[in-house]
Amino acid sequence: MKKILTLIVVLTSFSLVLYAKKDINAWKSEQKLETQYEVFKENLNFWSGNYFLSGNQLDAFFGAMTDTISGLEKQLAQSENKINQQKQELTGKQQLIDETQRKLDESIKLQNSFTVLGMNINKSVYSTVMYLLILGVLVVAGFVYLLFKKSHKVTQQTRKEYEELKTEYEEHKKTALDRYTKINMELHKTRLELQKK
């Protein structure tokens, strides 16, 4: 009977130990801070009926912890507000920079161009077109000069041939006139002689 009594006592104390054993990590599975605190407080180890910390100490610690968290949340909200404000300022400044860049690009474009016949033309394009135009005019002038030179040469040769032909014609005319005059004189002489007879 002693054995049975001893067995019952051992089993009872073992079941009490198992029942009294608390899960000290149960608070980690809770979502809210208040619930975590309550579960932590319930599963706190105790010795001789006393907690290692008293309930008031734990409540004071929890209050301090919630106050710290509230302060940190306020700081976080202020920091977020400041970040949002800085983002807005940054967006405004970026828009100002974009507008200034657009004006600068437009100013550079206007500075690098000028108006010809109502159109804005880039200076480098205008210079290139002018150089090509001048080169084209020089090529045309050279071609016209060569044509003129060739034509002038032909004209001089023709004039020389004309002068030679004119001189030859004048000589021929003079010779023909002299011959005609001689023939007429001889004919007249011959008539006179014939009339005398």
C-alpha positions in Angstrom: 0.0 0.0 0.0 2.9 2.2 0.6 4.0 1.7 -2.9 0.6 2.6 -4.2 0.5 5.7 -2.0 4.0 6.7 -3.1 3.0 6.1 -6.7 -0.1 8.3 -6.4 1.9 11.1 -4.8 4.6 10.9 -7.4 2.0 10.9 -10.2 0.1 13.8 -8.6 3.2 15.9 -8.1 4.3 15.1 -11.7 1.0 16.1 -13.1 1.1 19.3 -11.0 4.6 20.1 -12.3 3.4 19.5 -15.8 0.3 21.6 -15.3 2.2 24.3 -13.4 5.0 24.5 -16.0 4.5 27.6 -18.0 5.6 28.5 -21.5 7.8 31.5 -21.2 7.9 32.1 -24.9 4.1 32.1 -25.4 4.0 35.9 -25.6 6.0 35.8 -28.9 3.0 34.3 -30.8 0.7 37.3 -29.8 0.2 40.2 -32.2 -0.6 43.2 -30.0 1.8 44.6 -27.5 -0.8 44.6 -24.6 -1.7 40.9 -25.3 2.0 40.0 -25.4 2.5 41.8 -22.0 -0.4 39.9 -20.4 0.8 36.5 -21.7 4.4 37.3 -20.6 3.1 38.3 -17.1 1.0 35.1 -16.8 3.8 32.8 -17.8 6.4 34.6 -15.7 8.4 32.2 -13.5 7.9 32.4 -9.8 9.6 31.1 -6.7 8.0 30.5 -3.4 4.8 32.3 -4.7 6.7 35.5 -5.6 7.6 36.7 -9.1 11.1 37.7 -9.7 9.6 41.1 -10.5 6.5 42.3 -8.8 3.3 43.1 -10.8 3.7 46.9 -10.1 7.3 46.8 -11.4 6.2 45.0 -14.5 3.3 47.5 -15.0 5.8 50.4 -14.5 8.1 48.7 -17.0 5.3 48.3 -19.5 4.2 51.9 -19.0 7.7 53.1 -19.7 8.0 50.8 -22.6 4.7 52.1 -24.1 5.7 55.7 -23.5 9.0 55.1 -25.2 7.2 53.4 -28.1 4.7 56.2 -28.3 7.6 58.7 -28.3 9.3 56.8 -31.1 6.1 56.6 -33.1 5.7 60.4 -32.7 9.3 60.9 -33.8 8.7 58.4 -36.7 5.5 60.3 -37.7 7.4 63.7 -37.5 10.2 62.2 -39.5 7.8 60.9 -42.1 6.1 64.3 -42.3 9.5 65.9 -42.7 10.5 63.4 -45.4 7.2 64.0 -47.2 7.7 67.8 -46.9 11.3 67.4 -48.2 10.0 65.2 -51.1 7.5 67.9 -52.0 10.3 70.5 -51.8 12.5 68.3 -53.9 9.7 67.8 -56.4 9.2 71.6 -56.6 12.9 72.2 -57.0 13.2 69.4 -59.6 10.4 71.1 -61.5 12.2 74.4 -61.2 15.4 72.8 -62.4 13.6 71.2 -65.3 12.0 74.6 -66.2 15.4 76.3 -65.9 17.0 73.6 -68.1 14.3 74.0 -70.7 14.8 77.8 -70.7 18.6 77.3 -70.9 18.2 74.9 -73.9 15.9 77.3 -75.6 18.3 80.2 -74.9 21.2 78.2 -76.3 19.1 77.2 -79.3 18.3 80.9 -79.9 21.9 81.9 -79.3 23.1 79.3 -81.8 20.6 80.4 -84.5 19.3 83.4 -86.2 16.3 84.4 -88.3 16.5 84.2 -92.1 13.4 84.8 -94.1 11.2 84.3 -91.0 12.8 80.9 -90.1 15.2 80.1 -87.2 18.3 78.5 -88.7 21.1 77.0 -86.7 24.4 78.9 -87.3 26.4 75.8 -88.1 23.7 74.7 -90.7 23.7 78.2 -92.1 27.5 78.3 -92.3 27.6 74.9 -94.0 24.9 76.0 -96.5 26.7 79.3 -97.2 30.0 77.5 -97.7 28.4 75.0 -100.1 26.7 77.9 -101.9 29.9 79.8 -102.2 31.7 76.7 -103.4 28.9 76.1 -105.9 29.1 79.7 -107.1 32.9 79.3 -107.5 32.5 76.1 -109.4 29.9 77.7 -111.7 32.2 80.8 -112.1 35.1 78.6 -113.0 33.0 76.7 -115.5 31.7 80.0 -117.0 35.3 81.3 -117.1 36.4 78.2 -119.0 33.5 78.6 -121.4 34.3 82.3 -121.8 38.0 81.5 -122.4 37.1 78.9 -125.0 34.5 81.2 -126.6 37.0 84.1 -126.5 39.6 81.9 -128.2 37.1 80.8 -130.8 36.1 84.5 -131.3 39.7 85.7 -131.7 40.4 82.9 -134.1 37.2 83.8 -136.1 38.1 87.5 -136.0 41.6 86.7 -137.2 40.2 84.5 -140.0 37.7 87.3 -140.7 40.4 89.9 -140.9 42.5 87.6 -143.2 39.4 87.0 -145.3 38.6 90.7 -145.4 42.2 91.5 -146.4 42.1 88.9 -149.0 38.7 90.1 -150.2 39.9 93.7 -150.3 43.0 92.6 -152.3 40.8 90.5 -154.6 38.4 93.4 -154.9 41.2 95.8 -155.7 42.7 93.3 -158.1 39.3 92.7 -159.7 38.7 96.5 -159.9 42.1 97.0 -161.5 41.5 94.3 -163.9 38.0 95.6 -164.7 39.4 99.0 -165.1 42.1 97.6 -167.4 39.6 95.6 -169.3 37.4 98.6 -169.7 40.2 100.7 -170.8 41.3 98.2 -173.3 37.8 97.8 -174.4 37.4 101.5 -174.8 40.7 101.7 -176.6 39.6 98.9 -178.8 36.3 100.6 -179.5 38.0 103.8 -180.3 40.3 102.1 -182.7 37.5 100.3 -184.3 35.6 103.5 -184.7 38.6 105.1 -186.3 38.8 102.5 -188.9 
